[in-house]
Amino acid sequence: MCVLLLAGCSSTRHVPQGAYLLDKVKIEIEGDDEVSSRELNNYLKQVPNHKVLGFWKLQLSTYNLSGEDSTKWYNRWVRRMGQPPVIYSQSLTDASVRQLQQALVNRGYLEAEVITDTIVIPEKKKIDVTYKINTGKPRRISSISYEIPDTVIERIILEDSALFTLQPGNRFDRDMLDSERALITQRLRNHGFYSFNKEYITFYADTSEYSKNVDLTLTVRPPRVMQNGKLMADSLARHQQYYINKIFFITNGNTPGGDRSAIPTDTVVYKDVSVIYGPDHYISPGALRQKCFLIPGSIYRAADVDRTYEALSRLGILKTINIELVPAGDIEGKRMLNAYIVLSRNKKQSITFDVEGTNSEGDLGFGVGATYQHRNLAKGSQLLTARLRMNYESLSGNFNGLINNRYTEYAGEVGITFPKFEFPFASQRLRERLNVSTEFALSFNYQERPEYTRIIAGAAWKYKWVNRSNTRRHYFDLIDINYVYLPESTNDFLDLIAPDNPLLRYSYEDHFIMSMGYRYYRTNKRIPSSLVRTYKLQPTVYTLRTSIETAGNLLYAISSLSNVRRHDGAYRVFGINYSQYVKAEVDYAVTRNINNRHSLAYHVGAGIGVPYGNSSVLPFEKRFYAGGANGVRGWGVRTLGPGSYDSRNSMTDFINQCGDIRLDMSVEYRAKLFWVLESGAFIDAGNIWTIHNYENQPGGMFHFDTFWKQIALAYGVGLRFDFSYFLLRLDLGIKAHNPAKGQQPWPIIHPDWHRDTTFHFAVGYPF
């Protein structure tokens, strides 16, 4: 009813008499194929109302549901939800022509022509606008020469000329020229030229009316000097290199109006830096000096300033960081800079609580938890985190022969993160060079159920490195230990739940895992700063995640060299078998932003885990599963695969539906609707497989000649609520191809709503 109502509303209901609704806008291009209309759309000053799925102006239809009286709350609310009609403006059309013309000139199309063609439909109060563009042939750079009077600057610029992005044969593109200026400026600022900026670099173009070639000359102008109270150009002046003089850390977050003489005198000199404290000496001088890459007496380098920002931002006790460089005159013929590193403090301690209630078929339960954090444990910005949690659930039924009549869980975790590299016998120089943080953690989990009592203990030693823009992350787990121990269970517990299922038995038997792993994350997604008013949409955003993990190798080597006796063909530690395996994963996602309302996202992921040596099967918690809100969405979580395995006859599907190999592929179209609503349409493909032919997983083994036939397919639509800080997602997945034996192989031809559809609720995008 809502769709019919919105579709039936007149799109020109709120268009004033004598005005026209801008209905369609097109850009037609003749000439060079390098110019696309999609890129030029960004230069239009006026575009029609947004269309959902390319044809439905949903936001305009929503706006048109409002009445004429804007004083009524209902009309105001509906108008905020929708979008007012775009009224055609001749002045904005003329401005669009000028913008398009300038954009083409900037790209080297100096003879480009832009004209407009309008079609007016008076009876419908609508108008269509077409921008007809003839680009002509672009000018291209035929040669590049350099006029740099300063020999020092000339040497620095030309010694890496092979890395220049601007080369003969390129289009005469002003954006490329500006990128070259920025590249050269950055290089000079990394060689001491603190006051140099790209405005000193000028390109002169020698063009001819009868030729499309451009002879380009790069010049570096001398600095301006003060003469008679005015800044004037002086051809004899030279750009000066600067050196670092003194370094001051100001920890109270303010410096009075630039008057450095008014800085408080509570100063601690540590090595070659001065730390100026306020009332709170909340951080040690050594912790600050270790994160500072500026060295007194060394030449100024912009890269050292960036590294200092990056290192200090990893100190959780610091809230804001600002590095001010102030000229300090000449000392022994060198231009000097004083560095003032102004810091403000974050909250030292915090504690959070959470409570939840559960009702499982009439069995009531509750959970309570608390998390405590101390961000400056020893005045070195060490982060202490402690978590405690307790869950309880009452159970009903017959408990004869069982241990107890409840489910109880107690969990605790404590960890400390050092903002530097920590390793026994590591030198101080190595600790300062490696800009990583170190984490030590211990965890303990005690579970009581009617059938068993289980203890899960863990310990970890990890390293982490994140760059300042958070676009690259490295994680290295030096040691990650998990120990599962069942001190008590009913006599026939394992025989009842898993008489012939080694995977399920393994999950409830004592086992020990000691692993080592590495994870890498990289993206080009830029997060807009709160200080930046405008944020340019990135045309393409990619994300790469890779990981590799191995376990049991050190224990196996020690066992082999020690001639330890095997038990049932496997070595043991602390009287239980330990796992030995290698596991690797990779995920790559790309989002193509067509414009600020439409995007197309792709994802491909793969993983493999191989047990060997002391293990014949991967630990259950390390195996892959398929389906769910972030997998092939036509299936629920852990209900797909492995291979052609048919789970309908098993009572323990969630145990059997796991594997050693995974493959996921997805494509998703996303479109913003109105308010916070966003729509999605997707196609998913993938499955999991086993490496070995396990008896309880028939059809699950991977074979190169048949695996492609076992790739499941699903399609569907989704509705998302984008609240900026988080996104809620509702997806409806529908099976298209089901590889399971004995089930309908092509549900897309013979769909069944109850059999082939799955709803998913999740937070965030699937990739």
BABAPA-932994 format. One record per residue: x, y, z of N, C-alpha, C in turn. Coordinates in steps of 0.2 Angstrom, whole numbers, plus 5000, padded with zeros to 4 digits. Layout:
N
XYZXYZXYZ;...
END
This chain:
767
500449945000500050005000500450065000;501050065004501450125004501750134997;502050084994502350084987501850114983;501250094982500750114978500550194979;500550204986500350274988500950324985;501550304987502150344985502150354977;502050304974502150304966501550344963;500950344967500450384964500450454965;500850484969500950554971501250594965;500950654964501250694958501950714960;502350704956503050724957503150804957;502650844954502650914954502150944958;501950914963501450934968501651004971;502351004973502551064977503051104972;502951104965503251144961502851204960;503151264961502751334960502551344953;502051384952501751394946502351434942;502451424936502951454931503651424932;503751374937504351344938504351274935;504951244934504951174931505351134936;505151074936505551014940506050994935;506750994938507250964934507150894934;506950864929506750794929507350744927;507750764921508250724919508850774917;509450744918510050774916510550724913;510750744907511250694904511850734902;512450694901513050724898513250684892;513250714887513450674880514150704878;514650654877515350674876515450644869;515850694865516150674859516850694859;517250644856517950664856518350604860;518750624865519150574868518850524873;518950464872518650414876518950414884;519450454885519750454892519250494897;518850534894518350574898517750534899;517450524905516850484906516350534909;515750524908515150564910515150554918;515250494920515150484928515650534932;516250544929516750584933516550664932;516250684926516050754925515350764929;515050714931514350734935514550774942;515150764944515350794950515350874950;515450894943515550964942514851004941;514350964941513650994940513451024946;513151084945512951124951512151114952;511851074948511151054949511050994946;510750944950510650874948509850864950;509550814946508850794948508850764955;508250754957508050714964508350644963;508550614968508850554968508350494966;508650454962508150394960508450334963;507950294966508150224969508050174964;508550134963508550074958508550104951;508750174950508750204944508150234941;507550224944506950244941506450274946;506550264952505950284957506250344962;505950404961506150454965505850454972;506050404976505750394983505750444987;506350484988506350544993505850594991;505850614984505350664982504650644983;504450574982503850554983503650554990;504150544995504050555002503850625004;504250675001504150745002503450765000;503250734994502550754991501950734995;502150685000501550665005501350715009;501750765010501650825015501150875012;500750905016500350955014500651025013;500251075011500451145010500651175016;500351165022500351195028501051175032;501551215031502151195034502151205042;501651235045501651245052501451175056;501151135052500851065055501451025056;501550985062502050945063502150885059;501550865056501650805052501950825045;501750885042502050905036502850915037;503050945042503750955044504150895044;503850845048504150775049504250745042;503750745038503750705032504250745027;504250805027504750845023505450825025;505550825032506250805034506450735031;505950695031506150625029506250625021;505950665017506050665010506550715008;506450735001506850784998506450824994;506550894994506150944991506250934983;505750954979505950954972506451004970;506850974965507451014962507151064957;507051124958506851174953507351194949;507251194942507651214937507951284938;508551294937508851364938509351374932;509151424928509651444923510351464925;510351504931511051524933511451464935;511151414938511551354940511751314934;511351314929511451284923512051314920;512051384919512651414917513251404921;513251404927513751384932514051314930;513651274929513851204927514251204921;514051244916514351244910515051264911;515151324915515851344917516251294920;515951264925516351214929516551154924;516151134920516351074915516851104911;516851164908517351194904518051194907;518051224914518651224917518951154919;518551114921518751044922519051014916;518851024910519150994904519751024903;519751094904520451134902520951104907;520751094914521251074918521551004917;521150964913521350894911521750904904;521850954901522250964895521850974889;521150974889520750984884520651064883;521151094880521051174880520551194875;520351154870519851174865519151144866;519051124872518451084874517851134873;517251114871516651154870516151124874;515751164878515151134881514551174880;513951144877513351184876512851144879;512251174880511651144884511051144879;510651094880510051084876509551064881;508951104881508451094886507851074882;507451024885506751004883506251024888;505751064887505251084892504651054890;504351024896503650994895503151034899;502851084896502451134900501951094904;501551054901500951024904501150984910;501750954910502050914916502450954921;502551014919502951064923503651034924;503951004919504650964920505050994914;505750984915506251004910506850954911;507050944905507650894904508250934901;508850924904509450964902509950914900;510250924894510750884891511350934890;511950914893512550944892512950914886;513050944881513450914875514150944875;514550894875515350914876515650884870;516050924867516550904862517250924865;517650864867518250874871518850904866;518750884860519350894856519950854858;520550864855521150824857521550854862;521750814867522150844873522850864871;523050914874523750934874524150884878;524750864876525250824879525950844880;526250824885526850854887527450824883;527750864879528250834875528950834878;529150884882529750884886529650924892;530150904897530150934904530850964905;530951024906531551054908531551084915;532151104918532151124925532551194925;532351244929532651304930532651314938;533251284941533251294948533951324950;533951384951534551424953534951394959;534551374964534851344970535151274969;535751264969536151204967535951154972;535851164979535651114984535051094982;534551134981533851114980533851074973;534251094968534251064962534450994962;534950984967535250914968534750864971;534450894976533950854980533350834975;533150884971532550864967532750814961;533250824958533450784952533750714954;533950704960534250644962533750584962;533150604962532650554962532150564956;532350594951531950614946531550554942;531850494943531550434940530950414944;530850444950530250424953529650474952;529750524948529250574946528650544943;528050574945527450544942527350574935;527650634934527550674928528150654923;527950634917528350604912528150634905;528650644900528450664893527950614891;527450634887526950594884526250594888;526350614895525750624899525250684896;524650674898524150734896524350794900;524250854898524450914901523850924906;523850884912523350884917523650924923;523250974925523451014930523450984937;523050934938523050894944523650854945;523950824939524550794939525150844941;525150904938525650954940525650974947;525050974950524950994957525250934961;525050874959525350814963526150814963;526450834957527150834956527450894961;527050944962527351004966527250974973;526750934975526750914982527250864983;527450814979527950764979528650804980;528750854977529450884977529450924984;528950954986528850994992529050944998;528750884998528850835003529550815004;529850804998530550784998530950835001;530850894999531250955002531150965009;530550955011530450955019530750905022;530850845019531250795022532050805022;532250855019532950875019533050945022;532650955027532751015031532451085029;532051085023531851145021531151155024;531151175031530551175035530051225032;530251285030529751345028529651335020;529851285017529651275010528951255009;528551285004527951255002527851254994;527351224992527351204985527151264981;526951324984526851384980527551414977;528051394980528751414977528851374970;528551324969528651284963528151304957;528451324952527951344946528151314940;527651294936527651264929527551314924;527951324919527851364913527751324907;527151334904526951294898527051334892;527451304887527551334880527051294875;526551324873526051294869526051334862;525751294857525751324851525051314848;524751364844524051354842523951294837;524551284833524551234828524851164830;524951154837525251094839524951074846;524851004847524550984853525150964858;525750984857526250964861526451024866;526651014872526751064877527451054880;527851104879528551104882528451134889;528651094894528551114901529251134904;529251184908529751204912529651214919;529951174924529851184931530351234934;530151274938530551324941530451324948;530951344952530851344960531051424961;530551454963530651534965531051534971;531451594972531751604979531251624984;531451624990530951644995530851724995;530351744998530151814999530551835005;530751895005531151925011530751995013;530852005019530552075022530952135020;530652175016530952235014530452295015;530652345019530252405020529552385023;529552335027528952315030528552265026;528752245020528352205015528752145013;528452095012528752035009528852045002;529452035000529652054993530051994990;530051984983530451924980531151954980;531651914981532351934981532751874977;532951884971533251834967533951804970;534251844974534851824977534751784984;534151784986533951744992533951664991;534051634996534051554996533651525001;533351474999532951435004533451405009;533251405016533751385021533451315024;534051275025533851215029533851225036;533451195040533351205047533551145051;533751155057533951095062533551105068;533551045071533151045078533651065083;533351115087533751145093533551115099;533051135102532751105109532051075108;531951025112531350995112530950995119;530351025119529951035125529350995125;529250945130528550915131528150955136;527550975134527151015138526550975140;526450945146526050895147525350925150;525250985151524651005154524151035148;524351025142523951035136523851115134;524151155137524051225135524751265136;524851315131525451355131525151425130;525251475135524951535135525051585129;524651585124524651625119525351635115;525651575115526351575111526851615115;526751635121527351665125527651615129;528251585126528551535129528951555135;529051615137529351635143528851625149;528151615147527651605152527551535154;527951495151527851425152528051405160;527651365163527751345170528551325171;528751325177529451315178529551245181;529051205181529051135184529351095178;529951095177530251065172530751005174;530750945170531150895171531550885165;532250885166532650875160532850805160;532750765154532850695153533250685147;533850665147534250655141534350725138;534050725132534050785128533450825127;532950805131532250835130532050865137;531650915137531350945143530650935144;530450905149529750895150529450945156;528950985153528651035157527951005160;527950995167527350965170526851025172;526251005172525751045176525651015183;525051025186524950995193525050915193;524950885188524950815188525550785184;525950745187526550715184526350645181;525850645176525550585175525950535170;526450555167526850515163527550525164;527950475163528650485165529050515159;529550545160529950575154530250525150;530450465152530750415148530250385143;529550375145529050355140528950405135;529050475136528950525131529550525126;530150515129530750525125530750465120;530550405122530650345118530150355112;529650395113529150405107529350465103;529850495104530050555100530650545095;530450555089530950545084531350605082;531250665085531550725084532150725088;532750735085533450735089533750805089;533850835094534250895094534850895091;535050945086535650945082535550915075;535050875074534950845068534550885063;534550875057534250915052533450895052;533050945051532350945051532050895046;531650845048531350805043530550795044;530150815040529450805041529250735043;529650685040529450615041529550605049;530050635052530150625059529550655063;529350705061528750735065528150685064;528050665058527450615057527550555061;528150525062528350465066528250485073;528350545075528250555082527550565084;527150595079526450595080526150515081;526350475076526150405076526350375082;526950385085527150345091526750365097;526750435098526350465104525650445104;525350435098524550425097524450355100;524950315101524850245104524850245111;525050305114524950305122524250325124;523950275127523250285128523050335133;523550355137523450405142523450475139;523650485133523650545129522950555125;522650615126522050625123522150665116;522550725117522750755111523450775110;523750775104524450785103524550845098;524950895099525050945094525750965095;526150965089526850975088526951045085;527151095089527351155086528051165085;528251195079528951205078529051285077;529451305081529551385081530251395080;530451445075531151465073531451495079;532051475080532451495086533151525084;533151555078533651595076534251555074;534851585073535451555070535951535076;536151475076536651455080537251415076;537851445077538451425073538251415066;537951465063537751475056537251425053;536851395058536351355056535651385059;535151375054534451395056534151345061;533951365066533651315071532951315073;532651265075531951255077531851225084;531451255088531251225094530651195093;530551135096529951095095529551085102;528951115102528551115107527951055106;528051005110527550945109527050955115;526450975113525950995118525450935119;525350915125524950855126524350865131;523850835130523350835135523150765137;522950755144522850695147522150665146;522150595144521550565144521350535151;520750505152520550485159521050425161;521250425167521650375169521350305170;520750305173520450245175519650245172;519350185171518650185169518450115171;517750105173517450045174516750045171;516649985168515949985165515649915167;514949915167514549865170514049845164;513949775164513349755159512949705162;512349705161511849655164511449625158;511249565158510849535153510349485156;509749475153509349425155509149375149;509049315151508849265146508249225148;507949195142507349155143507349105138;507649045139507748985135507148935136;506648945132506048895133505848885140;505748945143505548945150506048945156;506648925154507248925158507548995159;507449025165507749095166508449095168;508749145165509449155167509649225167;510249245169510549315169511249315169;511549365167512249375167512449445169;513049445173513249515175514049515173;514249575171514949585170515249645171;515849655172516249715174516849715170;517049775168517749785165518049845168;518649835170519049895173519649905169;519849975167520449985163520850045167;521450035167521950085169522450105164;522350165161522750185155523450205157;523650205163524350235165524550195171;524650135170524850095176525450115180;525950125176526650145179526950205176;526450255175526650315172527050315165;526950255162527250245155526650225150;526050245152525450235147525350155146;525550115151525350045151524650035152;524249995148523549985149523449925152;523049925158522849865162522149855160;521949795158521249785157521049725161;520549725165520249665169519549655168;519349595166518649585165518449525169;517849535172517449475176516749465174;516549405173515849395171515649335174;514949335176514649275179513949265175;513749205173513149185170512849135174;512149135174511849085178511149065174;510949005173510348985170510048925174;509448935176509048875180508848835174;508848765175508648715171508048675174;507648655169507048615171507148545168;506748495171506848425169507048375174;507148315171507348255176508148255176;508448265182509148265183509448205186;509148155186509348085188509948065185;510548055188511148035185511548085183;511348155184511748205181512148245187;512548285186512948315191512648365195;512248415191511848465195511248485190;510948535193510248555189510348625187;510848655185510948725182511548725177;511548785175512148805170512448865173;513048865175513448915178514048925175;514248985174514949005171515249065174;515849055176516249115179516849125174;516949185172517549195167517849265170;518549255169518949315170519549325165;519749385164520249395160520649455162;521349455162521749515164522249515159;522449575157522949595152523249655153;523849665151524249725151524549735144;524549795142524849815136525349875137;525949855134526449905135526549945128;526650005128526650045122527350045119;527749985119528349985117528549905116;529049895112529249825111529549795118;529349735120529649705126529849635124;530449625126530649555125531349545129;531349485132531949475136532649485132;533049525135533749535133533749585127;533149615125533149655119533549725121;533949745117534349815118533849875118;534049925122533649985122533550015115;534050005111534050035104533549995100;533449935101532949895097532249905100;532249925106531549935109531350005106;531750055105531550115102531450115095;531850075091531750065084531050035082;530849985085530249945084529649985087;529250015083528750055085528150015086;528149965091527549915092527349915099;526749895100526549885107526549805109;526649795115526649725118526049705122;525749655122525249635126525349565129;525149565136525149495139524449495142;524249425142523549415144523449345147;523049345152522849275155522049275155;521849215154521049205154520949145157;520349145160520049085164519349075163;519049015162518349005161518148945164;517648945169517448885173516748875171;516548815169515848805167515548745170;514948745173514648695176513948685172;513848615170513248595167513048535170;512448515169512248445172512648395169;512948395163513248335161514048335162;514348395163515048405164515248465168;515848465170516148525172516748535168;516848595165517448615160517748675162;518448675161518848725163519248745156;519248805154519648835149520048885151;520748875150521248925152521648945146;521849015146522249035141522749085143;523249095139523849145140524049165133;524249225133524449255126525049305127;525449305122526049355122525949385115;525749445114525649475107525949545106;526049555099526349615097525849645092;525849715092525349755088525749815085;525649825079525849895076525349925072;525149985073524650025069524950085067;524850105060525150175058524650225060;524850285059524450345062523850355059;523750335052523050345049522650285050;522950235053522550175055522350135048;522750145043522650105037523050045036;523550035040523949975040524049945048;523949885049523949855055524349785055;524849775059525149715060525049685067;524849615067524749585073525249515073;525649515078526049455079525949415085;525649355085525549325092526149275093;526549295097527149255098526949185102;526549195107526249135110525549145111;525149095110524449095111524249025114;524149015120523948945123523248945125;522948885124522248865126522248795129;522048795135522048725138521348715140;521048655138520348635140520348575144;520048575150520148525155519448505157;519248445157518548425160518648375166;518648415172518848375178518248325180;517648335178517048295180516548295174;516248235173515748225168515348165170;514748155167514448095168514748035165;514647975167515047915165514947905158;514347915155514247895148514147955144;514348015146514248075142514548075135;515148065134515448065127515148005123;514947945126514647895122513947915120;513647955124512947975122512948025116;513348075117513248135112513748115106;514248075106514648065101514947995100;514547945099514747875099515247865094;515247895088515647885082515847945079;515848005082516048065079516648095083;517248085079517848115082517848185083;517548225079517548295079517148325086;516548295087516248305093516548285099;516848225099517148205105517748245107;518148265102518748315103518548375106;517948405105517748465108517648465115;517448395118517348385125517848345128;518448335125518948305128519548355130;519948335135520448375137520948385130;521148445129521548455124521948525125;522548525121523048585123523248615116;523248675115523448715109523948765111;524548765108525048815109525248845102;524948905100525048925093525448985092;525649005086525949065084525649085078;525549155077525149175071525349255070;525149265063525349335061524649355057;524449415058523949445054524049515051;523849525045524049595042523349625039;523249685041522649725038522949785035;522549795029522749855025522149885021;522049945021521549985018521750045016;521350075011521550145009520950195011;520550165015519950205017520150265022;520050325020520250385024519650405028;519750415035519350435040519350515040;518750545038518750615039518950645046;519350695046519450725053518850775054;518750775061518250825063518450895062;519050905060519250975059519150995051;519050945047518950955040518150965039;517951015036517251025034517050985029;517450975023517150945018517650875017;517350825014517650765014517450735007;517950725003517950704996517850624996;517250604992517150534992517650494988;517950444991518450404987518050364982;518350364976518050324971518050244972;518650224975518750154976519050144983;518750104987519050084994519150004994;519749984996519849914996520149905004;520049835005520249815012520549745011;521149735014521449665013521649645020;521449575021521549545028521849475026;522449465029522749405028523049375035;523049315036523349285042523649215041;524049195045524349135045524449115053;524349045054524349025061524648955061;525048935066525348875066525348855074;525348785075525348765082525648695082;525948685088526248625090526948605088;527248645084527848635081528448625086;528448675090528948675096528848615100;528248605102528148545107528348485103;528148475097528348415093529048405092;529448455091530148455091530448435097;530248465103530448445110530348365111;529648345109529448275111529948235107;530048245100530448205096531148195098;531448255100532148255103532248225109;531748225113531748195120531548125120;531348095114531148025114530548005119;530048055119529548045123529047985120;528747945125528347895122527747915120;527547885114526847905111526347865114;525647895114525047865117524547865111;524447805109523947795103524247835097;524847835096525147865090525247945091;525147975097525248045097525648065104;526048115103526348145109525848175114;526048185120525648215125526048265129;525648315132525948365136525448375142;525748375148525248375154524748315154;524948265150524548205150523948205145;523948255141523448265136523748275129;523448255124523648265117523648345115;524148365111524148435109524048435102;523848495099523648495092524248525088;524248505082524848525077524548535071;524548595068524248615062524548685059;524348695053524448765050523848785047;523748855047523048875045523248945042;522948965036523049025032522349045030;522349115030521649145027521849215023;521449225018521549295015520849315013;520649385014520049415012520249475009;519849495003519949554999519349574997;519149644999518549674997518649744994;518249754989518349824985517649854985;517549914986516949954986517050004981;516650004975516650054970516150104971;516250164973515750214974515550254968;515050234965514750264959514650334960;514350354965514250424968514150424975;513950474978513850474985513250444988;512850414983512250374985512250304982;512650284978512650214975513350184975;513450124977514050094977513950014975;514549984973514549914971515149884975;515049834979515549804983515649734981;516249714981516449644979516949614985;516849554985517249514991517449444988;518049424990518249364989518749344995;518549284997518949255003519149185002;519649165005519849095005520249075011;520249015013520648985019520748915019;521248895022521448825022521848805029;521648755032521948725038522148655037;522748635039523048575038523348545044;523048485047523248455053523848405050;524348405055524848355053525248335059;525748295059526148275064525748245070;525648285075525248255081524548255081;524248285075523548285074523248255068;522648225068522348205062521748245060;521548295064521048335063521148405066;520948455063520948525066520548525072;520748565077520348585083519648615080;519148595083518448615081518448695081;518648725086518648795086519048835080;519548795077519948825072519648805065;519148765064518948745058518448795055;518348795049517948845045517248825045;516748875045516048855044515748905038;515148885035514848925030514148945032;513948995028513249025029513249075034;512749105036512649155041512649225037;512649275042512549345039513149375036;513749345037514349365033514549315028;514149265027514449215022513949205016;513749145015513249135009512549145013;512249205011511649215016511049185014;511049135009510449095009510349035014;510949035018510948975023511049015030;510848985035510949005042511648985044;511949015049512649005051512648925053;513248895050513448825051512848785049;512548795043512048755040512248735033;512848755030513048745023513648705023;513648645019514248615018514348565024;514948535024515548535019515348505012;515548525007515448495000514748484999;514548424997513848404996513548365002;513848375008513648345014512848365015;512448315017511748325018511648315026;511448365029511448365036510748345039;510248335035509548325037509548265042;509948215041509848155045510348155051;510648205053511048215059510848255064;510948235071510648265076511148315079;511748315076512348365078512648395072;512148435068512348465062512848515063;512848555068513248615069514048585070;514048525073514748495073515048465067;514548435063514748405057514848455051;514548515052514548565046515148615047;515748585047516348625048516848595043;517348635041517848605036518548635037;518948615033519648635033519848685027;519348695022519448735017518848775016;518948845015518348885013518448925007;517948945004517948994998517349034999;517349094998516849144999516849194993;516349214990516349264984515649304985;515649364984515049404985515149464981;514549484978514449554975513849584978;513849654979513249684983513249754980;512549774978512449834976512049874982;512349934984512049974989511850044987;511250054989510950124987510650154993;510750214994510450255000509750274998;509250265002508550285001508450355004;508250355010508050425013508150415020;508250475024508350465031508950425032;508950375037509550335038509450265034;508950255030508850195027509250185021;509450125020509850105014509650035012;509650025005509449965002510049925000;509949864999510549824996510249764992;510649744987510449684983511149644982;511149574983511749544983511649474980;512249444978512349374976512949344980;512849294983513449264987513549194984;514149174984514349104982514949074987;514949014988515448984992515248914995;515748894999515648825003516248815007;516248755011516848735014516948665012;517548635013517648565012518148545017;518248475017518748445022519348415017;519848415021520448385017520448315017;520248285022520248205023519448185022;519448125020518748095019518548065026;518148105030517948085037517248055036;517247995040516647955039516047985041;516048035046515448065048515248135044;515648145038515548195034515548175027;515148125025515148105018514948155013;515348155007515348205002515648275004;516048275009516348345011517048355009;517348295006518048305004518148344998;518648384998518848434992519148394987;518948404981519248374975519248424969;519848434966519948484961519448474955;519248414953518848414947518148414949;517948424955517148424957517048484961;517448514964517348564970516848614967;516948634960516648694958515848674957;515648614957514948594956514648594963;515048604969514848604975514848674978;514948724974514848794976514148814977;513948834983513248854984513148924981;512548944979512349004976511749034980;511749094982511149134985511149204982;510549224983510449294981509949324986;509849394986509349424991509349494991;509049524995508949594996509049615004;509149675005509249695012509049765013;508949775019508749845022509249865027;509549925027510049945032509850005035;510050015041509950075045510650105047;510850155043511550185044511450245049;511650235055511650285060512350315061;512750315056513450345056513950305060;513850305067514250275071514250195071;513650175069513550105068512950085063;512950025060512450015055512149945057;511449945057511049885058510849865051;510849795050510749765044510249705044;509749715040509249655039509349635032;509449565031509549535025509149475024;508849465018508449415016508849375011;509049315013509449275008509049215005;509049204999508749154996509149104992;509049044993509548994990509448994982;509948984978509948984971510148914969;510748894972510948824970511148794977;510948734978511048694984511448634982;512048624984512548574983512348504987;511948514992511848454996511548394993;511748334994511448274991510748264993;510348244989509648234991509148294992;509448354991509048414991508948444985;508448484984508348524978508948554975;509248534970509848564968509848644965;509248654962509148724959508548754962;508548774968507948814971507748874967;508148904963508048964960507448954955;507448884952506948864947506248844951;506348814956505748784960505848814967;505748874968505848904975505248884980;505448874986505048864992505148914997;504648954999504849005004505048985011;504748925013505048905020505648865019;505748835014506348795013507048835011;506948885007507448915004507648985006;507349015011507449085013507749085020;508149135021508449145028508449215029;508249235035508349305037508949315042;509249375041509849385045509849455048;510049465054510049525057510749535060;511149585058511849595060511949665061;512549685063512849745064513449755059;513449805055513949825050513849785044;514249805039514149775032514549705033;514349665028514649595028515349595026;515549645022516249655020516349725018;
END
